[in-house]
């Protein structure tokens, strides 16, 4: 790796430019994939006739959005990485209870990966049910079960290893932000969600 570790950071000083550089260093030549800050909604675009590389585009320059989109990319298989947004459907805000449960099932693994990556760089992770306009009772009813599922998956990943690309990035983040001594199972407790 060519990047150099920096002094300890606080979550308030994390810069997406650093994350972009780390990601490019790790994955541009190896995976033909770049991390890009977008102005609107996040999106994954595979290479095409207009662009020779794959693009993980995160929303509005937000660090949390970058980690979330990276997490989806880290778990997507080769076939999914050939499709726009990995071939997943997306129901906009205001989902029904059934649509919300389906959304949550697809989000368990990416959000568990995101939690480990967040802790690797010293950022607090918050689960997202991404349904602000949904029925508040239904959203709240599913949140506890969703949090439990994300926590269980995060614990599994912590003890048994992340998917390969996520593991590489996690270790690079731990190196860059000097968090190896802080990164422990104590960070992954259900009460933190």
C-alpha angles and dihedrals in degrees: 000000000000099000120101124224117249132213116279113293132210118222088253093060099048110124125206088215088066091049091049091052093048092048093048092047091052103037115017099083095027098046104014088237132131133193112227134184111235132198097222138021120347117260143172116221122184119216114282141162092293097046127031096206138055117257129213100193119192127198128264095335092290116157092213091052090051092052091047095050091044088053092056090049092049094058098037114107124227095270093049091049088061091062132076107260087000089286093287123144118233125204111200125239113298097056122172119247091262093048090048093053090050090049091050092051090056091046101052098087098039092049091047089052090046090053092055092045091047092053090046089064097036099255123137112241124220122188115238125213087180095209107110093154095045124106102291093217092052093044092050092045092057098038096078093050091044092050090050091051093048091048093049091049092047090052090050091051092046093053100035104029136262126266108287100262092043091050091052092050094044091054092047090051091048089052096044096047094035095235104136093111093047097044106094143133088267088077092060106069125135093237090066092065 
